[in-house]
Amino acid sequence: MDKLLEILEDIQPDADYENCETLIDDGILDSFAILSIVSELQDEFEITITPSQVIPENFNSAKALWAMVQRLKED
């Protein structure tokens, strides 16, 4: 989870990733940030994130992102 938070803070440093659960809903992460996150997560955790997984439920919070990473690592 620490590495995920580092990645998020590098991409969008002014967000409160530990507490915010509306990163997409409130427009904190834009489409460019999401693409950057997808790319970084795929490289760092050796996973594949498909377009169907790029949905608000997976990107609205660091916890949701981490849960998605964990699911994909199990596959």
Secondary structure, DSSP 8 states (H G I E B T S, - for coil): -HHHHHHHHHH-TTS-TTT-S-TTTTTSS-HHHHHHHHHHHHHHHT----GGG-SHHHHSSHHHHHHHHHHHHH-
